[in-house]
Amino acid sequence: MATALPPKLQEYLDDFRFITTREERADFLIDIADSFQPVPPAIATKPYDEAHRVIGCESEAFVWAVDRPDGRLDYYFDVLNPQGLSAMAMSAILDEACSGAPLEQVANISGDVVFSFFGRDISMGKGRGLTELINAVVYHARQRL
Amino acid sequence: MSDIKSRGYANADKLVSTDWVAAHLNDDNVRIIESNEDPLLYPSGHIPGAVEVDWVKDLNDPLRRDYLDKAGFDALASRIGISPETTVIFYGDKSNWWATYALWVFELFGHSNAKIMDGGRLKWAEEGRELTREKPTVAPSSYAAPERDDSQIRAFRDAVLQHIQAGGQLVDVRSPGEFSGETLHMPGYPQEGAVRGGHIPGASSVPWSRAANDDGTFKNAAELRAIYLDEIGLNPEEPTVAYCRIGERSSHTWFVLTNLLGFGDVRNYDGSWTEWGNSVGLPIEK
C-alpha cells in the first residue's frame, strides 16, 4: 500500500481539483500567499546562512527544518523577493501541510504536486524553483528516516 | 536614477518612466500591459487600467514550439483593445525580463510602437504607486496584423550554425554556471531540459541581468557600452545573436543591444539552449 501524503496536503490537492479556471486558481493561491509567515527571528535572522537557500528558486526562498521532541519536523520559510508570490504560496502550503506531519508522509511528496497547484502553464524556471522548494522540504524528512 | 533622455541611449523613446505612465493612465492612445513570469502577480494587483499578456497562454502556440500566428495575434490585439496606432507600454517582474519578451513578440508582428516602463513592476510598487485588483473593461478592437516576420529579429538553429561558422557575434545571457555547463544537473534534477551542458561555440558570456540596476532600471549607455563593447568586444555594426534557455532572458539583451545601444542587426535565438543543447550533431563548448 502506498504511503499517504500529509493529510493537509491531500486536503489542499483535493480542493484544487475543483478549480476550473485560471482566475480561480490565481485567487486561491493569492489568498494562500497572503497567509505566508516568514521565519521568526528565533529561528533565523538575515543574512541567512546560504546552506538554507533553495537552489534553483529565483524568488530567493530559504527553508529551515527544526526537530521536534516527537521526532517530527517544524518547517520555516522565507522568500526574499517581494514579488515571489508563487514561492510564498508554495511555502505557506508546505508549512501548513508538513510541519508536524509524519516524516514518512513528508518524504513521500513528489515535486509534481507543483503542477496540481499552479497548473501546467507556468514557466520552466518557475516550475523548477517551486519543485526545488518541495525537494528541500522532502530532503530534510528523508535525512531523518 | 537619472532621466531616461539623459542616459545616452540610441533610442530613448523605447523607454518610459513610471512618472510618464502615471500621467497616461487615462490616455486612450496608450495601452499598459503587464507581463510576468509569476502568474499570481497581475491578479494580486496591477497598474490601474493595465491588461495582462501571459507569455505562455497568450504568446505561444499551444501545439507547436512557436509563437502565435497572425490570426492569434489579431485575436490577442482585439482582446486587449489596441489598434496598430496604439502605444503599448510593457512592464513586469524580474527587471522587465518578461516585458521585453512580450515586446519582442509584438515586434515580430510589426507593432513597433511598443515601449518598456523602466524599472518594471517592482519600481512602480516601491514608489508606493497604486496597484489594483480590478481588471479593466476593454472594448474589443479590430486589428489586422501583417504576417509574422521572423527574418529580422529572430534567429533559427541553422542560421545560428552558419553565423558561428562565419565567426559571427554571439552572446550567451544565461548565468555563468549555465554557460560553463556546471549547473546542468543538480542532484536528481535536470535543470535546463537539455542533455548537455555548456554553450554555443564562440559565444561570449554576459548574464542578462548585468544590463539592469538593482532597482530594475536599465543601466545608462556608457555602462552598457563598457560591458558589451569594451568588455566582450561586440561591434554594433556587425550582426549579433543573443540566446539563453528558451529565448526569454535573451529578449532583454536583444532590447538593450537594439534600442539602448543602437546595434543595427540583433536577432534573438529563441530555440536557445533547450534546442541547441539537445540537437544531434551540433557542436558545443564548455
HADDOCK unambig.tbl for C-alpha pairs under 7 A between the chains (distance, minus, plus):
assign (segid A and resid 26 and name CA) (segid B and resid 40 and name CA) 5.59 0.50 0.50
assign (segid A and resid 26 and name CA) (segid B and resid 43 and name CA) 6.86 0.50 0.50
assign (segid A and resid 30 and name CA) (segid B and resid 40 and name CA) 6.52 0.50 0.50
assign (segid A and resid 30 and name CA) (segid B and resid 44 and name CA) 6.50 0.50 0.50
assign (segid A and resid 85 and name CA) (segid B and resid 40 and name CA) 6.34 0.50 0.50
assign (segid A and resid 85 and name CA) (segid B and resid 41 and name CA) 6.80 0.50 0.50
assign (segid A and resid 86 and name CA) (segid B and resid 38 and name CA) 6.56 0.50 0.50
assign (segid A and resid 86 and name CA) (segid B and resid 40 and name CA) 6.48 0.50 0.50
assign (segid A and resid 121 and name CA) (segid B and resid 56 and name CA) 6.19 0.50 0.50
assign (segid A and resid 123 and name CA) (segid B and resid 37 and name CA) 6.76 0.50 0.50
